[in-house]
Amino acid sequence: MCGLVVYVSAGQRGARGERLPTDLPQRLGLMRHRGPDETSVRVVDDQIVLGFQRLAIVDVDGSSQPLSYPPEGEDAERWALCFNGELYNYRELRDELRREHGARFATNGDAEVVAAAYHYWGPEAVHRFRGMFAYALWDRTDGVLYAARDPFGIKPLYYLPTPDGLWLASEKKSLPNGRELDTDALGHYLSLQYVPEPFSLHAGVRRLSAGGRLSYRPGGDVIAERYVRPTFQPADSHDGGRPAQDGLVTELREALRDSVRTHLNADVPVGAFLSGGVDSTAVVALAHEVKPDLQVFSVGFDTDGYSECDLADASARELGVKHTPTVITGADVLGALPRIVWHLDDPLADPSLTPLYFLARTASEHVTVVLSGEGADELFGGYTIYREAAAVAPVGRLPHPLQRALRGLTAVLPEGVKGRSYLERATTPLEQRYYGNARMFDAAEKDTLLRHRQTAPRTEVTAPVYAEAAALDDVSKMQIVDMYTWLPGDILTKADRMSMAHSLELRVPFLDRRVFEVASRIPSTLRVPAGSKTTKYLLREAVRGIVPEPVTDRRKLGFATPTRVWLRGEMADWADDLLSHSGAGDLIDLEYVRGLLAAHRQGRADHARKIWTVLVFCLWYAMFIEHSLDPFAAPARPPVPA
């Protein structure tokens, strides 16, 4: 995996070379963790400067970047490329380019294939790529910059248009950011616990969306669009009974086997993450078929009831793989938290990213690449909230006047009365009640919490997704919402940042083009069967006999983190101190949050997730806006802003 920084001058070619930035080595140094093996900067045509940090995975001794293509001939070096990621079908594409066009190659890696594909097939070549990627490609002949991300958003790419030109970078900290916040993005963060694409908390900086691409001709506008929109088929279009189910099981099993085999390709050591759930266990079991000496890694806490290490160890023994567990404490998390938030670029309050940071650190001591199980829940219906669609369906079939009457009843029933919450949700349209897996502060709470007036409703993020998914059933709609928002905004962001913090490449075999092609045809009744206590039904059937039997039917465990315990114990005073000293009080009513903390400490309520959301923002604000907290200092006490 790698990191890139690119700047394109808005001026005419050759006319403003003296205006090109000279500080790219320093900007690259801020993300050396993404690629410590090589640092390179190249200026092209006095128009563009490309910088690259390389983590060598394939063609270790070759494929240095920035890379030029073609290596020779009339159009020699027409293209200049920075490519972050892995193209898993690059050998097939290279053979096709040689066969059809006589293409020549100077390396044995995948990056050169990207440039060659644009050279012979044009910008639509992006549809042929199977892998995870974010890249910037300069066409010297036409004077156009092209950039793109993979369909699911596994690898990041930020961009910043300025009057003088366009910046792109793998991490936002390498861009010339100011101190102005995007207050709409802050509102979304407080609702969702993450900043959704294409927003960032720095005004003017945007993230290229998952499955997005952009083009930029110096002096013109940035043209950004989504080139691919993964979706599911209508739920009743493949209802063919047991034979159809068996056929899908076979297809999915073979697609997963092929994806895992492909994701193991590397010229460096490869391992895998293992938890107690079916997703990671399936990846490990299939990888072990190809790589018998596979080493796996798990993480847990020293707090009772918050560790999957024992479950992972049992699976590892049964599968016959070498297992390395890591056990962490609240003090470990507290000491590393500023550094963790620094690596995120934007605040992300998912507590599970903290154990992932330590898990990646341990794995990086043994391997350079790991396989992981991210994406299975979104593709195959793994979240328990998806069962709600069937639960509220009886109310949804009632006449609309009766539904309105029941809705009115919820307004007069006291809080806590049995059935009130059910009726409230059942009589609320899906588009209004579901905006993803995480629900932090609602609109009324944000009116109290925020010192500025909210202008963007939370539905701003999900409304376009629901419009696209209008023909789908409710389960599929919920999955599409999560696949377009939660997956790139939370799941894949924490996976990329926490692994890259330790120069570890994380690969996700479930988020593969061939795997999704099968997943998209699974009826929702075979993803989340009505009345079932488990989810991901067809996935479980596909890996039955491959993973240990107890794991196949184990309910979804999640990645439980003892945040609520810590905030009542070892982190309580630190949290109170951070809120007292934070400069974020001009944006957020921190006294209101201290009230939530007091109620939580006294056991009167569980406000852990809401408190954690604000604490992470306060740390981020101190580092990136006030510059009052050094994330790499070794504090004598838990860190708070100076």
SETIDREN-792388 format. One line per field, with one value per residue (C-alpha): x, y, z. Coordinates in steps of 0.02 Angstrom, whole numbers, padded with zeros to 5 digits. Example, Ala and Ser with C-alpha at 12.3 -4.5 7.8 and 13.67 -1.06 7.14 Angstrom:
! SETIDREN-792388
east: (00615  00684)
north: (-00225  -00053)
up: (00390  00357)
***
This chain:
! SETIDREN-792388
east: (00000  00058  00024  00019  00020  -00012  -00026  -00080  -00053  -00202  -00089  -00037  00091  00269  00214  00207  00339  00409  00240  00241  00255  00425  00371  00307  00443  00379  00198  00245  00335  00170  00113  00275  00184  00087  00245  00412  00506  00532  00500  00495  00447  00435  00394  00316  00308  00318  00133  00115  00215  00187  00246  00240  00275  00292  00257  00327  00210  00221  00375  00471  00631  00541  00383  00449  00328  00286  00284  00285  00206  00242  00423  00471  00403  00320  00212  00347  00307  00140  00066  00129  00049  00037  -00060  -00108  -00182  -00181  -00247  -00285  -00315  -00163  -00083  -00238  -00252  -00068  -00084  -00237  -00148  00000  -00110  -00227  -00112  00066  00088  00262  00302  00457  00400  00316  00194  00013  00034  00105  -00046  -00160  -00065  -00061  -00248  -00282  -00160  -00249  -00427  -00453  -00535  -00667  -00527  -00571  -00718  -00597  -00501  -00525  -00450  -00434  -00360  -00347  -00240  -00195  -00144  -00081  -00102  00043  -00026  -00200  -00156  -00288  -00277  -00381  -00412  -00521  -00562  -00617  -00804  -00819  -00699  -00567  -00427  -00444  -00420  -00445  -00445  -00436  -00471  -00387  -00375  -00196  -00228  -00287  -00217  -00245  -00181  -00209  -00222  -00294  -00153  -00040  -00149  -00133  -00280  -00340  -00437  -00611  -00732  -00875  -01014  -01133  -01004  -00989  -01177  -01170  -01026  -01127  -01272  -01172  -01008  -00912  -00897  -00988  -00920  -00891  -00874  -00726  -00722  -00604  -00701  -00656  -00577  -00678  -00658  -00682  -00830  -00816  -00833  -00796  -00681  -00632  -00550  -00466  -00403  -00295  -00392  -00559  -00673  -00651  -00775  -00817  -00941  -00979  -00928  -01004  -01153  -01158  -01336  -01444  -01573  -01758  -01786  -01916  -01821  -01724  -01852  -01829  -01844  -01716  -01626  -01594  -01531  -01412  -01347  -01313  -01225  -01109  -01077  -01039  -00923  -00821  -00819  -00755  -00624  -00564  -00562  -00462  -00338  -00316  -00297  -00154  -00044  00105  00294  00298  00231  00040  -00066  -00246  -00353  -00462  -00606  -00741  -00861  -00901  -00830  -00648  -00652  -00712  -00571  -00442  -00510  -00506  -00334  -00267  -00316  -00191  -00065  -00044  00080  -00042  -00019  -00172  -00193  -00331  -00358  -00452  -00464  -00419  -00597  -00713  -00835  -00742  -00623  -00639  -00462  -00523  -00648  -00516  -00392  -00518  -00549  -00363  -00327  -00464  -00406  -00224  -00155  -00029  -00119  -00046  -00166  -00148  -00229  -00244  -00298  -00390  -00223  -00152  -00296  -00286  -00100  -00118  -00282  -00209  -00100  -00248  -00355  -00211  -00203  -00391  -00381  -00564  -00642  -00715  -00797  -00813  -00735  -00684  -00547  -00444  -00417  -00391  -00244  -00158  -00204  -00122  00032  00057  00025  00150  00288  00263  00187  00166  -00008  -00163  -00331  -00484  -00672  -00739  -00886  -00975  -01111  -01156  -01156  -01243  -01357  -01258  -01325  -01465  -01553  -01597  -01720  -01822  -01895  -01989  -02034  -02124  -02202  -02371  -02397  -02340  -02480  -02615  -02720  -02634  -02767  -02740  -02551  -02571  -02679  -02549  -02416  -02517  -02531  -02343  -02339  -02445  -02373  -02239  -02059  -02019  -02194  -02183  -02223  -02200  -02033  -02097  -02250  -02147  -02026  -02158  -02260  -02108  -02059  -01896  -01817  -01846  -01801  -01648  -01491  -01363  -01294  -01240  -01361  -01279  -01365  -01538  -01596  -01666  -01507  -01401  -01505  -01446  -01270  -01220  -01192  -01228  -01392  -01404  -01433  -01413  -01536  -01463  -01564  -01454  -01333  -01457  -01594  -01500  -01465  -01648  -01696  -01582  -01644  -01830  -01871  -01790  -01865  -01832  -01691  -01599  -01627  -01548  -01400  -01376  -01381  -01245  -01143  -01142  -01118  -01070  -00952  -00836  -00865  -00834  -00786  -00659  -00592  -00543  -00474  -00364  -00303  -00269  -00175  -00080  -00028  00088  00135  00022  -00080  -00255  -00352  -00538  -00584  -00772  -00765  -00720  -00804  -00842  -00904  -01022  -01091  -01154  -01207  -01311  -01421  -01462  -01644  -01664  -01758  -01596  -01493  -01603  -01738  -01894  -01900  -01718  -01606  -01453  -01409  -01307  -01401  -01335  -01157  -01165  -01228  -01090  -00952  -01035  -00908  -00766  -00768  -00785  -00967  -00989  -00939  -01057  -01215  -01141  -01238  -01152  -01039  -00981  -00818  -00869  -00758  -00775  -00796  -00942  -00836  -00686  -00790  -00855  -00681  -00505  -00553  -00682  -00567  -00473  -00637  -00692  -00522  -00526  -00699  -00643  -00489  -00553  -00561  -00708  -00829  -00864  -00942  -01013  -01096  -00968  -01059  -01205  -01085  -01012  -01188  -01201  -01034  -01092  -01251  -01149  -01022  -01162  -01244  -01405  -01389  -01273  -01210  -01043  -01060  -01118  -00982  -00850  -00909  -00879  -00714  -00643  -00696  -00613  -00449  -00461  -00500  -00350  -00233  -00296  -00377  -00296  -00130  -00125  -00096  00054  -00006  00171  00219  00240  00131  00161  -00028  -00173  -00166  -00271  -00243  -00111)
north: (00000  00176  00361  00496  00685  00771  00954  01019  01202  01295  01396  01362  01226  01285  01459  01437  01311  01429  01424  01237  01190  01136  01058  00890  00794  00869  00832  00653  00638  00661  00494  00398  00262  00223  00179  00180  00086  00229  00416  00497  00666  00709  00869  00850  00988  01126  01089  00950  00882  00704  00632  00452  00348  00165  00007  -00126  -00276  -00336  -00323  -00266  -00222  -00136  -00031  00127  00274  00403  00294  00341  00252  00198  00154  00187  00234  00386  00423  00379  00439  00513  00461  00498  00394  00379  00221  00166  -00008  -00178  -00230  -00414  -00448  -00354  -00508  -00545  -00364  -00357  -00512  -00439  -00274  -00365  -00477  -00343  -00191  -00254  -00159  -00156  -00155  -00108  -00180  -00336  -00240  -00185  00004  00006  -00093  00049  00175  00056  00026  00213  00228  00098  00095  00271  00326  00188  00065  00092  -00027  -00169  -00154  -00285  -00229  -00089  00073  00261  00342  00502  00494  00642  00642  00747  00750  00814  00905  00818  00740  00583  00508  00367  00257  00076  00036  00009  00145  00032  00157  00344  00498  00679  00829  01017  01139  01309  01462  01411  01228  01060  00957  00770  00661  00492  00577  00748  00798  00811  00946  01134  01140  01296  01310  01337  01196  01130  01144  01037  00898  00918  00896  00737  00672  00698  00601  00459  00448  00472  00606  00540  00555  00671  00784  00817  00929  01051  01172  01153  00981  00839  00652  00572  00455  00268  00213  00392  00472  00648  00740  00909  01016  01157  01317  01226  01147  00982  00860  00723  00584  00408  00286  00131  00107  -00068  -00121  -00273  -00350  -00340  -00470  -00572  -00585  -00742  -00837  -01010  -01120  -01243  -01277  -01090  -01079  -01225  -01146  -00981  -01072  -01158  -00997  -00900  -01032  -01035  -00845  -00830  -00965  -00876  -00705  -00766  -00855  -00696  -00586  -00695  -00644  -00545  -00547  -00517  -00615  -00625  -00664  -00637  -00565  -00688  -00652  -00767  -00732  -00818  -00684  -00685  -00871  -00905  -00798  -00889  -01061  -01026  -00945  -01095  -01205  -01109  -01060  -01198  -01094  -00949  -00847  -00764  -00625  -00581  -00447  -00437  -00338  -00378  -00332  -00479  -00513  -00409  -00528  -00643  -00711  -00876  -00901  -00856  -00975  -01118  -01086  -01071  -01238  -01324  -01247  -01284  -01107  -01016  -00892  -00736  -00648  -00471  -00417  -00231  -00125  00040  00121  00058  00138  00301  00319  00288  00381  00547  00455  00349  00505  00588  00443  00459  00635  00662  00608  00433  00380  00194  00120  -00038  00056  00061  -00128  -00131  -00012  -00131  -00284  -00207  -00160  -00340  -00410  -00287  -00365  -00529  -00494  -00352  -00398  -00462  -00525  -00468  -00495  -00318  -00300  -00464  -00384  -00254  -00378  -00525  -00444  -00466  -00330  -00376  -00210  -00282  -00400  -00247  -00240  -00403  -00357  -00195  -00263  -00307  -00125  -00067  -00168  -00079  00058  00228  00309  00173  00194  00381  00346  00228  00358  00483  00360  00351  00538  00519  00356  00384  00340  00160  00093  -00076  -00065  00123  00114  -00023  00076  00233  00146  00042  00196  00296  00276  00183  00335  00436  00306  00220  00316  00183  00074  00211  00331  00455  00622  00650  00816  00879  00831  00919  01076  01076  01016  01129  01314  01350  01323  01161  01187  01011  00875  00703  00637  00742  00595  00454  00534  00511  00330  00294  00377  00257  00107  00147  -00017  -00128  -00212  -00135  -00254  -00217  -00030  -00038  -00133  -00009  00136  00052  00003  00182  00271  00165  00049  00182  00310  00199  00017  00043  00207  00130  -00025  00079  00205  00083  -00040  00094  00173  00022  00006  -00146  -00180  -00240  -00333  -00372  -00525  -00503  -00335  -00414  -00385  -00568  -00597  -00448  -00508  -00663  -00570  -00447  -00590  -00664  -00633  -00538  -00688  -00786  -00648  -00610  -00745  -00692  -00765  -00821  -00780  -00769  -00660  -00688  -00851  -00891  -00845  -00963  -01101  -01067  -01089  -01233  -01373  -01251  -01161  -01251  -01296  -01194  -01038  -01066  -01029  -00912  -00750  -00590  -00536  -00367  -00297  -00252  -00122  -00086  00101  00110  00024  00137  00297  00243  00197  00227  00353  00453  00586  00603  00629  00762  00848  00844  00923  01057  01105  01083  01235  01158  01245  01378  01242  01120  01144  01044  01074  00977  00835  00842  00816  00659  00602  00631  00530  00392  00385  00372  00229  00326  00302  00230  00378  00300  00309  00491  00544  00451  00539  00710  00659  00601  00765  00864  00772  00798  00983  01007  00926  00988  01157  01226  01132  01124  00937  00841  00664  00595  00667  00545  00624  00595  00587  00554  00682  00840  01001  01119)
up: (00000  -00030  -00013  -00146  -00153  -00320  -00369  -00540  -00579  -00651  -00765  -00944  -00970  -00943  -00891  -00703  -00659  -00528  -00441  -00414  -00229  -00169  -00004  -00067  00026  00189  00143  00099  00265  00356  00286  00275  00372  00213  00119  00208  00071  -00051  -00067  -00240  -00310  -00495  -00588  -00762  -00894  -00763  -00740  -00614  -00468  -00410  -00244  -00187  -00031  -00078  00021  -00094  -00109  -00290  -00401  -00248  -00341  -00484  -00510  -00428  -00435  -00498  -00654  -00839  -00987  -01125  -01090  -01272  -01443  -01520  -01367  -01240  -01063  -01114  -00947  -00770  -00633  -00444  -00398  -00222  -00204  -00284  -00455  -00435  -00620  -00684  -00760  -00863  -00918  -00961  -01070  -01156  -01190  -01263  -01370  -01436  -01446  -01437  -01274  -01200  -01014  -00917  -00749  -00680  -00570  -00576  -00580  -00756  -00815  -00756  -00863  -01012  -00996  -01009  -01153  -01260  -01191  -01127  -00962  -00972  -00933  -00750  -00774  -00809  -00646  -00511  -00349  -00223  -00283  -00284  -00417  -00508  -00691  -00792  -00982  -01048  -01226  -01188  -01027  -00919  -00746  -00712  -00540  -00477  -00327  -00321  -00322  -00133  -00074  00003  -00030  00008  -00099  -00044  -00160  -00136  -00279  -00259  -00373  -00414  -00451  -00386  -00243  -00216  -00075  00007  00176  00213  00330  00176  00098  00136  00258  00348  00510  00438  00479  00375  00503  00400  00403  00592  00607  00505  00612  00772  00695  00618  00718  00555  00421  00267  00091  00002  00155  00266  00420  00333  00225  00042  00058  -00014  -00030  -00198  -00170  -00174  -00355  -00405  -00532  -00576  -00718  -00715  -00856  -00786  -00778  -00783  -00656  -00567  -00643  -00517  -00547  -00492  -00630  -00548  -00433  -00358  -00321  -00285  -00399  -00347  -00213  -00308  -00472  -00425  -00323  -00392  -00238  -00171  -00336  -00357  -00178  -00202  -00363  -00275  -00133  -00257  -00354  -00197  -00126  -00286  -00300  -00122  -00149  -00306  -00221  -00070  -00183  -00286  -00132  -00070  -00217  -00151  -00150  00039  00190  00202  00357  00411  00550  00646  00765  00830  00687  00524  00408  00460  00495  00317  00246  00354  00311  00124  00135  00230  00082  -00023  00109  00241  00342  00362  00521  00599  00726  00851  00983  01147  01308  01487  01535  01570  01429  01299  01214  01064  01081  01155  01014  00885  00966  00959  00774  00739  00821  00724  00560  00597  00582  00691  00803  00885  01006  01074  01238  01276  01423  01441  01484  01318  01225  01320  01288  01101  01072  01009  00885  00830  00800  00707  00585  00549  00471  00515  00679  00680  00843  00810  00968  00875  00783  00944  00957  00769  00791  00912  00809  00656  00756  00811  00636  00558  00663  00569  00397  00272  00208  00300  00238  00335  00333  00307  00188  00220  00327  00196  00051  00133  00262  00422  00536  00655  00618  00447  00533  00579  00404  00432  00611  00563  00403  00485  00534  00363  00283  00384  00302  00307  00419  00549  00538  00568  00720  00791  00758  00856  00998  01017  01053  01210  01277  01411  01374  01418  01391  01307  01122  01107  01017  00903  00850  00826  00709  00621  00576  00518  00334  00311  00227  00386  00517  00442  00401  00439  00577  00696  00779  00895  00928  00854  00785  00951  01044  00914  00935  01116  01082  00936  00959  00776  00686  00589  00404  00333  00384  00417  00269  00154  00152  00125  00018  -00148  -00103  -00067  -00231  -00325  -00227  -00243  -00333  -00201  -00048  00123  00172  00010  00032  00205  00137  -00005  00119  00222  00069  00004  00171  00323  00230  00154  00292  00442  00409  00270  00338  00504  00416  00301  00429  00571  00461  00366  00531  00545  00359  00345  00189  00230  00094  00096  -00011  00016  -00075  -00240  -00407  -00436  -00258  -00269  -00435  -00345  -00188  -00290  -00353  -00183  -00136  00026  00094  00082  00158  00308  00321  00414  00588  00587  00735  00624  00476  00316  00288  00114  00159  00307  00194  00069  00199  00293  00298  00267  00434  00602  00634  00794  00697  00552  00652  00782  00796  00746  00888  00830  00896  01074  01157  01346  01319  01441  01574  01546  01554  01725  01784  01721  01585  01682  01753  01588  01495  01618  01605  01414  01409  01533  01432  01254  01142  01049  01166  01035  00927  01054  01224  01322  01487  01414  01375  01550  01612  01505  01577  01756  01726  01646  01789  01915  01819  01787  01598  01466  01366  01321  01132  01133  01253  01152  00994  01072  01153  00986  00907  01047  01020  00832  00856  00971  00844  00676  00715  00873  00855  01045  01061  00996  00957  00962  01130  01273  01407  01592  01611  01492  01351  01347  01248  01314)
***
